[in-house]
Amino acid sequence: MNGRTHERSAWSWWYLLLIIQFVVVLWPPFYNSVEPVWAGIPFFYWYQMLWVIIAAVLTAIVYFATER
Amino acid sequence: MQEVNWTALIIFIALFGFITWLGFAAAHWRKGDLDLLHEWGLGGRRFGTLVTWFLVGGDLYTAYTFIAVPALAFGAGAIAFFAVPYTIMIYPILFLAFPRLWNVCHKHNYITPADFVRGRFGNRWLALAVTITGIVATMPYIALQLVGLQVVIGAMGVGGTGYAADLPLVIAFVILAAFTYSSGLRAPASIAIVKDILIYITAFAAVIVVPIQLGGFGHIFAAVPPAKLLLAVPGANTTGAYGIYATLALGSALALFLYPHSVTGILAASSGHAIRRNAALLPGYSFMLGLLALVGFFAIAAGVGTAPEFAAGFKQFGNNFAVPALFLHSFPAWFVGIAFAAVGIGALVPAAIMSIAAANLYTRNIHREFINKNPTDKEEAQMAKWVSLIVKLGALIFIIFVPTQYAIYLQLLGGILIIQTLPSVLLGVYTRWFNDWALLVGWAVGTAAGIWMFDAANWTPNYPLVIAGHTFPGYSALYTVILNLVIVIVLTPVFNAMGGRHADATVAADYHG
């Protein structure tokens, strides 16, 4: 029983932040366009590259918020 | 083929010589008793955050990836960029599930994913299924690393006729086999540091220098045919390219950390904390992979596909020649040597880890389970060393005697196979609710359905699933693992009622640090 309470305390609402990066890249119609172009790069490409960075930042936030 | 590029070749050989020395010297790094399997096969679980970053980065972002993803962009366009959402989605999985796996494996001295399944579900046949799946999925992956090596060696003008043409490959593999045998996981871990630095230098140089030469990103994307620039908008009653893109990304993400070599790299970390930190740091490699995918477009814009001096290379290696051709076109010979060494060394790191992972699987989950139940520690480690040699020899023979295309087919199929271990390994980290026999049946059905879909789709990973008049073309791995999971959920209460359930060797507290 002791193990069980331990397991429950391991859950954190911060983990929900990690869902964002699934949602934003799993729906291609949302980003499958050329416009807006940034520095000559079509939206399709810079949007996904930008999410690599944002996802890493989100993961870092969750890390610092949950690290005991 | 073109003349031998001596400047590039000398630099390539010099760097190769350096990592060969490093591979052998690594045996003395963070010294441990290499007669113990967890010392040889997991580097003593001693790698901190930084070394783990290099090791797992070198393990997952393989030489073949760096050749094949830009090649796909070069040939097929936007679809190749699925590698980016794919590598975005792997890190939450790493962050959440793998510190738990690390903890339980550390506690019970589990070395392989099948060790964990054996302990968690107590069923040796389920563990055997996980083992065989792991070995079968890994073998063609090792063979494919050789393709990356072959392409850069060929691009430097080193060739020959008949089996002499394969001599450089054989030499590279003998070196690889020797230092893996003597140093174990410490060898690829130390070499990964060199390899990753070289790859970063190469990627950033390419992304800065080539666009300047070609007149900026605007010009580059203008040169890409419109049909390749974006995903094709699906027609009526189908999810078309959108469905393929999303399912390929998600299915690949779910499959990645089930590969034995991924697990080996992660279990070698010194703590669950190091793994969590790496989930935030490893996306650095994803960013580089995205940049390298764009290099496929650079190759289109530079017109290397129609340049006469590269015609022979494209004829021999297909679109995989796009990146080497671009480098030969855009950079001085000395830098080509560095870039090609990055790819060549980049092939050895994952190949070493994969062969170690396959060797650990055989030793622990087949030999110890079914043949010699009570080996001494030394016998166990020695067995793994021998098996790592056999595995590499098998990959080498495969790539020399069988057309490359078959290795590519088998590697694609490997993704569909390995994902079938998701319920027992990845979900097993969270729950013991599943019945072990139900997991085994789910695995068998998922595997059979996956092979059938792969064959029905003419040996491609995307199957056009039809439901009520709508077509959902998508990655068979994702479809079949859902089928697998549904079967497991339905059969679990049935098998539980029949009373056939094994004990769990782990307790909840084992999963926390």
Interface residues (C-beta under 8 A of the other chain):
Chain A: N2 G3 R4 H6 E7 A10 Y15 L18 I19 Q21 F22 V25 L26 W27 P28 P29 N32 S33 V34 V37 A39 G40 I41 P42 F44 Y45 Q48 M49 W51 V52 I53 A55 A56 V57 T59 A60 V62 Y63 E67
Chain B: A78 F81 V84 P85 T87 I88 M89 Y91 P92 F95 L96 G216 F217 G218 H219 I220 F221 L229 L230 L231 V233 A241 Y242 Y245 A246 A249 L250 H273 R276 R277 A279 A280 L281 P283 G284 S286 F287 G290 L291 L294 V507 A508 A509 Y511 H512
